Amino acid sequence: MDFLVFLAAGATAYFAWRIVDQLPDVLYRLSEIQRDVAELRRRGESEDPNTDGEADD
């Protein structure tokens, strides 16, 4: 039983290490996505600044 607890603790530690190891890359990618979305929003606002949600007739 102690061996199974040891294996479970080892597996948990290994997966936690793998997740923490990947965090900088994930955070960088998220910041790049956020920057791209902000750029797309700015482009959309600059293309049609008079749009207030109503259709032109």
ZIRA-V501836 format. One record per residue. N is the residue number from 1. OMEGA is omega in whole degrees, -180 to 180 (999 if undefined). NEAR is the number of other C-alpha atoms within 8 Angstrom. Layout:
N:OMEGA:NEAR ; N:OMEGA:NEAR
This chain:
1:179:4 ; 2:179:5 ; 3:178:6 ; 4:176:7 ; 5:178:8 ; 6:178:8 ; 7:179:8 ; 8:178:8 ; 9:177:8 ; 10:179:8 ; 11:178:8 ; 12:179:8 ; 13:180:8 ; 14:-179:8 ; 15:176:8 ; 16:178:8 ; 17:-180:8 ; 18:180:8 ; 19:-180:8 ; 20:179:7 ; 21:-178:7 ; 22:-176:8 ; 23:-180:8 ; 24:179:7 ; 25:180:7 ; 26:179:8 ; 27:178:8 ; 28:180:8 ; 29:177:8 ; 30:179:8 ; 31:177:8 ; 32:178:8 ; 33:179:8 ; 34:178:8 ; 35:179:8 ; 36:179:8 ; 37:178:8 ; 38:178:8 ; 39:178:8 ; 40:177:8 ; 41:180:8 ; 42:178:8 ; 43:180:8 ; 44:179:8 ; 45:-178:8 ; 46:180:7 ; 47:-177:6 ; 48:-175:7 ; 49:-177:6 ; 50:-179:4 ; 51:177:6 ; 52:177:4 ; 53:179:4 ; 54:179:5 ; 55:177:4 ; 56:178:3 ; 57:999:2
